[in-house]
């Protein structure tokens, strides 16, 4: 949410967001008592967190998180926590600024068998977000590309005829990798989360370097009977999907119907593996953003 840093002047505590480097200089020269006073006067209430992000992250309706608070950003709460590893905000590697979200040393389960490490956060979107969600995050993966299904981001929405509902009642789109390649999926509610429509690319996961991932989810395309298939870009290039199939356990012969929706309501970010991971692996995620229009990969870098 633009780091949550407010610029202090002699007279007023502005809520304008500056670049990370400018914010750092401001903090370095601002007396602690004055900064504390400013924050006590102008800190936003929980209900204003989303609107503050919208105001300072580019085009209208865009929310962004650069993790520059040095901790989990406001509004995000821990969700999945299975097997070994940690999910934390730290300064071990960043795309820009000082901090990033770090899925650290994930390990557990057996490759080829169900059950793997999962470390995620979830966030409730503002009411009436709409049925179209563009997203962008920079990801660094090391030291190996997982063979197992490794999810990085998903967005969920109520099924037709419903206004809301618990997390496990929502349809959802996912950006992930599988067999060392990027993947995108449309799911029905989880559990079980299938039968699901799966698209696997021929593009290997970028390893030991930052990659810009973008996605487009449209739950209500005009003139279509179903929600749209997910689209994904890596460093500005849209992925092709040479492998497309229905996954279900047990298998089903009927095609998947991607139910339409009116509003995305919940986000989940982190790393969630559905099969085992035998090599301790780290993922860093930075400069996450979502909105109703394409956000792109332009921005600060390091």
C-alpha positions as CSV (number, residue, x, y, z in Angstrom):
1,X,0.0,0.0,0.0
2,X,2.8,2.4,-0.9
3,X,4.6,1.4,2.2
4,X,2.3,3.2,4.6
5,X,4.9,6.1,5.1
6,X,3.6,9.6,5.5
7,X,5.6,12.7,4.7
8,X,5.9,15.1,7.7
9,X,6.1,18.9,7.1
10,X,6.3,21.6,9.7
11,X,2.5,22.1,9.5
12,X,0.8,19.1,8.3
13,X,1.1,15.3,8.0
14,X,0.4,14.6,4.3
15,X,-0.7,11.2,3.1
16,X,1.0,11.5,-0.2
17,X,3.2,8.5,-1.2
18,X,6.7,9.0,-2.4
19,X,9.3,6.7,-3.9
20,X,10.8,4.2,-1.6
21,X,14.1,6.0,-1.6
22,X,12.5,9.4,-0.8
23,X,10.5,7.8,2.0
24,X,13.7,6.4,3.5
25,X,15.4,9.8,3.4
26,X,12.4,11.4,5.0
27,X,12.4,8.9,7.8
28,X,16.1,9.4,8.3
29,X,15.8,13.2,8.9
30,X,12.4,13.4,10.6
31,X,12.6,13.6,14.5
32,X,11.0,10.5,16.0
33,X,8.6,12.5,18.2
34,X,7.2,14.4,15.2
35,X,6.7,11.3,13.1
36,X,4.9,9.6,16.0
37,X,2.7,12.6,16.4
38,X,1.9,12.6,12.7
39,X,1.0,8.9,12.7
40,X,-1.2,9.3,15.7
41,X,-3.2,12.0,14.0
42,X,-3.4,10.7,10.5
43,X,-3.1,6.9,10.6
44,X,-5.9,5.4,8.6
45,X,-8.7,3.3,10.1
46,X,-8.9,-0.4,8.9
47,X,-11.8,0.6,6.6
48,X,-9.6,3.2,4.8
49,X,-6.7,0.9,4.0
50,X,-8.1,-0.2,0.7
51,X,-9.0,3.4,-0.4
52,X,-5.5,4.6,0.5
53,X,-4.0,2.0,-1.7
54,X,-6.3,2.9,-4.5
55,X,-5.2,6.6,-4.2
56,X,-1.5,6.0,-4.5
57,X,-0.9,3.1,-6.8
58,X,-1.4,4.4,-10.3
59,X,-4.8,4.1,-12.2
60,X,-8.1,4.4,-10.3
61,X,-9.1,1.2,-8.5
62,X,-5.6,-0.3,-8.3
63,X,-4.3,-1.7,-5.1
64,X,-0.6,-2.3,-4.5
65,X,1.7,-3.7,-1.9
66,X,5.5,-3.1,-1.9
67,X,6.0,-4.7,1.6
68,X,8.1,-1.6,2.7
69,X,6.4,-1.7,6.1
70,X,8.9,-4.5,6.9
71,X,6.0,-6.7,8.0
72,X,2.8,-8.2,6.7
73,X,0.9,-5.3,5.2
74,X,-2.4,-4.1,6.7
75,X,-5.4,-6.1,5.6
76,X,-3.5,-9.3,4.9
77,X,-3.9,-12.2,7.3
78,X,-2.1,-15.6,7.6
79,X,-4.0,-18.4,5.8
80,X,-2.3,-21.7,4.9
81,X,0.5,-23.1,7.0
82,X,1.5,-26.7,6.2
83,X,4.8,-28.6,6.4
84,X,8.2,-26.9,6.7
85,X,9.2,-23.4,5.9
86,X,8.2,-19.8,6.8
87,X,6.4,-16.9,5.1
88,X,7.7,-13.6,6.2
89,X,8.5,-10.1,5.0
90,X,12.3,-9.6,5.2
91,X,15.2,-7.9,3.5
92,X,17.1,-11.0,2.2
93,X,16.3,-10.2,-1.5
94,X,14.1,-7.5,-3.1
95,X,13.0,-6.4,-6.5
96,X,13.0,-2.8,-5.3
97,X,13.2,-1.1,-2.0
98,X,14.3,-2.8,1.2
99,X,11.7,-5.5,1.8
100,X,9.8,-8.3,0.0
101,X,7.5,-11.2,0.9
102,X,9.7,-14.3,1.4
103,X,8.5,-18.0,1.3
104,X,11.6,-19.4,3.0
105,X,13.0,-22.9,2.8
106,X,9.7,-24.7,1.9
107,X,10.0,-28.4,2.2
108,X,7.8,-31.4,2.8
109,X,5.7,-34.3,1.4
110,X,6.7,-36.6,-1.5
111,X,6.8,-35.5,-5.1
112,X,4.1,-37.3,-7.1
113,X,1.9,-37.7,-4.0
114,X,-0.8,-35.3,-2.8
115,X,0.2,-32.9,0.1
116,X,2.9,-30.3,0.1
117,X,4.1,-27.2,1.9
118,X,1.7,-24.3,1.8
119,X,2.5,-20.8,3.2
120,X,0.0,-18.0,2.2
121,X,-1.7,-14.8,3.2
122,X,-5.3,-13.7,2.2
123,X,-6.9,-10.3,1.7
124,X,-10.6,-9.3,1.4
125,X,-11.1,-7.0,-1.6
126,X,-13.2,-3.8,-1.4
127,X,-16.9,-4.4,-1.9
128,X,-18.0,-4.2,-5.6
129,X,-14.5,-4.8,-6.9
130,X,-16.0,-6.1,-10.2
131,X,-15.6,-9.2,-12.3
132,X,-12.3,-8.3,-14.0
133,X,-9.0,-8.6,-12.2
134,X,-5.6,-7.7,-13.7
135,X,-2.6,-8.5,-11.5
136,X,1.2,-8.1,-11.4
137,X,3.9,-9.4,-9.1
138,X,7.7,-9.9,-9.4
139,X,8.9,-13.3,-8.4
140,X,12.3,-14.8,-7.7
141,X,12.7,-18.6,-7.4
142,X,15.7,-20.4,-6.1
143,X,17.5,-22.9,-6.2
144,X,15.3,-25.2,-8.3
145,X,12.1,-25.2,-10.4
146,X,9.6,-27.5,-8.6
147,X,8.0,-30.4,-10.5
148,X,4.9,-30.3,-8.3
149,X,2.0,-27.9,-8.7
150,X,3.1,-24.7,-7.0
151,X,0.5,-21.9,-6.7
152,X,1.6,-18.3,-6.3
153,X,-1.5,-16.2,-6.5
154,X,-5.3,-16.7,-6.7
155,X,-8.4,-14.6,-6.8
156,X,-11.9,-15.9,-5.8
157,X,-15.5,-14.9,-6.4
158,X,-19.0,-16.1,-5.3
159,X,-20.8,-18.6,-7.5
160,X,-23.7,-17.4,-9.6
161,X,-26.7,-16.2,-7.6
162,X,-24.6,-15.6,-4.4
163,X,-23.5,-12.3,-3.0
164,X,-20.7,-13.6,-0.8
165,X,-19.7,-16.7,1.1
166,X,-17.0,-18.4,3.0
167,X,-13.6,-19.0,1.4
168,X,-14.4,-22.6,0.6
169,X,-17.6,-21.7,-1.3
170,X,-15.9,-19.5,-3.9
171,X,-14.9,-20.2,-7.5
172,X,-11.3,-19.1,-8.3
173,X,-8.5,-18.4,-10.8
174,X,-4.9,-19.4,-10.0
175,X,-1.4,-18.5,-11.3
176,X,1.1,-21.3,-10.7
177,X,3.7,-23.6,-12.1
178,X,3.7,-27.3,-12.8
179,X,6.5,-29.6,-14.0
180,X,8.8,-26.6,-14.1
181,X,6.6,-24.6,-16.4
182,X,4.1,-21.8,-15.8
183,X,0.5,-22.8,-15.4
184,X,-2.9,-21.1,-15.0
185,X,-6.1,-22.8,-13.7
186,X,-9.8,-22.1,-13.2
187,X,-11.2,-23.9,-10.2
188,X,-14.6,-24.6,-8.6
189,X,-14.8,-24.2,-4.8
190,X,-12.0,-25.8,-2.7
191,X,-12.3,-28.4,-1.3
192,X,-12.1,-30.3,-3.5
193,X,-11.1,-27.5,-6.1
194,X,-11.8,-29.7,-9.1
195,X,-12.8,-30.7,-11.8
196,X,-10.6,-27.8,-12.9
197,X,-9.6,-26.3,-16.2
198,X,-5.8,-26.5,-16.5
199,X,-3.5,-24.6,-18.9
200,X,0.2,-25.5,-18.9
201,X,2.7,-23.4,-20.9
202,X,5.9,-24.4,-22.5
203,X,7.8,-21.6,-20.8
204,X,10.2,-22.7,-18.0
205,X,9.9,-20.9,-14.6
206,X,12.5,-18.2,-14.4
207,X,15.2,-19.3,-12.0
208,X,17.6,-17.2,-10.0
209,X,16.4,-14.0,-11.5
210,X,13.4,-11.7,-11.1
211,X,10.4,-12.3,-13.4
212,X,7.4,-10.1,-13.9
213,X,4.2,-12.1,-13.8
214,X,1.0,-10.5,-15.1
215,X,-2.5,-12.1,-15.3
216,X,-6.0,-11.3,-16.5
217,X,-9.0,-12.9,-14.9
218,X,-12.5,-12.1,-16.4
219,X,-15.4,-13.8,-14.5
220,X,-18.1,-12.1,-16.7
221,X,-17.0,-11.7,-20.3
222,X,-19.7,-10.1,-22.4
223,X,-21.6,-12.3,-24.8
224,X,-19.9,-15.5,-23.4
225,X,-21.7,-18.3,-21.5
226,X,-18.7,-19.0,-19.2
227,X,-16.0,-17.1,-17.3
228,X,-13.0,-16.5,-19.5
229,X,-9.9,-18.6,-19.5
230,X,-7.0,-17.1,-17.5
231,X,-4.3,-15.3,-19.4
232,X,-0.7,-14.8,-18.1
233,X,2.3,-12.8,-19.2
234,X,6.0,-13.3,-18.2
235,X,8.2,-10.2,-18.7
236,X,5.6,-8.7,-21.0
237,X,5.2,-11.8,-23.3
238,X,1.9,-13.6,-23.2
239,X,2.1,-17.3,-22.6
240,X,0.8,-20.0,-24.9
241,X,-0.9,-23.1,-23.6
242,X,0.1,-26.2,-25.6
243,X,-1.3,-28.4,-22.8
244,X,-4.9,-27.8,-21.8
245,X,-7.0,-30.4,-20.0
246,X,-9.5,-31.2,-17.2
247,X,-8.1,-32.5,-14.0
248,X,-10.3,-34.3,-11.5
249,X,-9.7,-37.1,-8.9
250,X,-11.4,-39.4,-9.8
251,X,-11.3,-38.5,-13.5
252,X,-14.5,-37.2,-15.1
253,X,-15.6,-37.2,-18.8
254,X,-17.8,-34.1,-18.7
255,X,-16.3,-30.7,-19.7
256,X,-15.7,-28.1,-17.0
257,X,-18.2,-25.2,-16.9
258,X,-16.4,-22.1,-15.7
259,X,-19.1,-20.4,-13.7
260,X,-19.5,-16.6,-14.2
261,X,-19.4,-14.1,-11.4
262,X,-20.0,-10.5,-10.5
263,X,-17.3,-9.5,-8.1
264,X,-13.9,-10.8,-7.0
265,X,-13.9,-10.8,-3.2
266,X,-10.7,-12.5,-1.9
267,X,-7.0,-12.7,-2.8
268,X,-4.5,-15.3,-1.7
269,X,-0.7,-14.9,-2.2
270,X,2.3,-16.9,-1.1
271,X,3.3,-20.4,-2.2
272,X,1.1,-23.4,-2.0
273,X,2.2,-26.8,-3.3
274,X,-0.3,-29.6,-3.9
275,X,2.3,-32.3,-4.1
276,X,5.6,-32.8,-2.2
277,X,8.8,-30.7,-2.4
278,X,12.1,-32.6,-1.8
279,X,14.5,-29.7,-2.4
280,X,14.3,-26.8,0.1
281,X,13.2,-23.9,-2.1
282,X,12.7,-20.1,-1.6
283,X,10.4,-17.7,-3.4
284,X,10.5,-14.0,-3.1
285,X,7.5,-11.9,-4.2
286,X,7.6,-8.1,-4.5
287,X,5.6,-5.2,-5.9
288,X,2.3,-7.0,-6.0
289,X,-0.6,-5.1,-7.5
290,X,-4.2,-5.8,-8.7
291,X,-6.8,-3.7,-10.4
292,X,-9.5,-3.5,-13.1
293,X,-7.0,-2.5,-15.9
294,X,-3.6,-3.8,-16.9
295,X,-0.8,-2.6,-14.6
296,X,2.3,-3.6,-16.5
297,X,5.8,-4.3,-15.4
298,X,7.1,-0.7,-15.4
299,X,8.2,0.6,-12.0
300,X,11.2,0.8,-9.6
301,X,13.8,-2.0,-9.8
302,X,17.0,-2.8,-8.2
